[in-house]
């Protein structure tokens, strides 16, 4: 599947990735998920206030989370088909990367890939579906040159 990616930067976080990187990561996730055709997705990089507002409004949870996915459910077909929106909270991703001993770009890539895979139907609600989704994430991130996001970093352990 080919993907047109609209990147919206609504964050002042200086370590937030460039639009070209976000497009590359999202496109890699779409290719890995298979399917033919062309679709469109929006990826919005936000600060904590917007992330917390969205997390509260749509998930009923307080505070910002790293990534949210909002599949587009249209009554009518659009051209190109709209997959939906991925919202990445840049300050949360930067903090998580530091706490986990990960490169910030690698963690941003993981969150974008994870979010796009959700738009394409992947879920992790049970162990079997989580294993499938994690395998796809590992493969995509490996092809992009990033390490396994689920491997423990020995140098990051206490």
N, C-alpha and C positions, 0 to 999 in steps of 0.2 A: 504494500500500500504506500502510495506517495502522500505526503502530508504538507499542507501549507500551514505555517505556524506564525501566529500573530503574537509577538512578545510585547508585553506591557510592563514597563518598569515604574512601579509606584513605591519604590523603596530608596532610602538614602544610604543603605548599607554599601560601603565602598567595595566589599568583597563579593557582592552579587555578580553573577556571570554576565558576560556580554551576550547580546541577542543572538549572535551567530552561533555561540556555543549551545545556547538553549535550543535553537532550531536543529542543530546537529543531533543533540541528545534525543529530542522528541521524534525526529525522523527515524533514528535508529530503533527506537522502541516500536514505532509503527511497522517498520520493515520486519522486525522479528516476530511481531504478532501475526503476520501473514495477511492474506486477503488481497484482493485486487482493487484497483481504482484509486481515487483521489479523495481526500477529505481535508477538513480544516479544523484546527484547534487553537485556542488561545492559552498562552501561559502568562500569568501575571505574577510578578515578583513584588511582594508587599512587605510593609513594616508590621510591627506587632499589633498596633491598634486595629488595622484592617483585618489582619489574621484572626485576632480575638473576636472581632465583631462577626466575621463569617463563621467561625467555629461555634460561637454561641448561637447564632441564628439558625444554622443548618444542622448542627450536631448536638446542640444543647449542652455543650461543654465549655467551661470557663477557660480563658487564656488562648493564646495562639498555639497552633500545632505546625509541624514542618510542612506538610503538603495536604491539600484538599483537592478532590476531583468532583466536578459537576457535569455529569453526562447531559448532553442536549437531548431533550425528548420533544420532538416537534410533532405537531399534528399533521403538518405537511412536509413533504420532502423539500430540502433545500439543495441548491446547486452552487458550489460543491456541498456535499453532505457535511454538516457540522457535527463533530464528535463531542465537543463540550469545552469546558474550561478547566485548567489546572492552576491552582493558586499555591505559590511557594512563599513561605514566610522567611525572608532572607536572614534576619537576625537569629531566628530559631535554628536554621540550618547551620549558620556559622558557629553558634554556641555548641550545637550537638557535635559538629565535626571536631572542635577543639576538645570537648569532653571525651570523645571516643578515640582520639588520636588519629583522626582521618584528615586527609587533604580536603579543604573546603570545596574545591572544584569537583572532586570525586563524589562528595556528599550531595552537592547540588545536582550533579548528573544523575545520581541514584534517585533523588526525589522527583526529578522531571520524568525519568523513565518510569518510575513507579506510578506517578500520576497519570501518564498517558496510557499505561497498561490497564489501569482501572477504567479509563474511558473506552477501551477496546474490549471490555468484558472480563478481565482478570480480577479475581477476588482472593482474599486470604482469610475468609471467615472460618475455615476449618483446616486441619493439618494437611489434608490432601491437596486442597486448592492453594494453600500457602506454599507448599513444596513446589507446585507447578509454577506459580508466579515467581518465586525466588529463583528457580532455575532459569527462567527467561531473563530475569534481571541480571543474574550472574553472567549469562552469555552475552547480553547486550553490552553491559559495562566492560566485560573482558575485550570484546571487539573494539570498544572505544578506547582501550588502553588503561582502564581503571581496575583496581584490585577488587576481589570478592567483597561486597559490602557486608556480608554476614560472617566473614572470618574474624576471629578475635585477633586483635593486634597485641602480640606479646609485649612489645615495647610500651603499650598504653596501659598495661595492667599495673596495679599498685605493687 
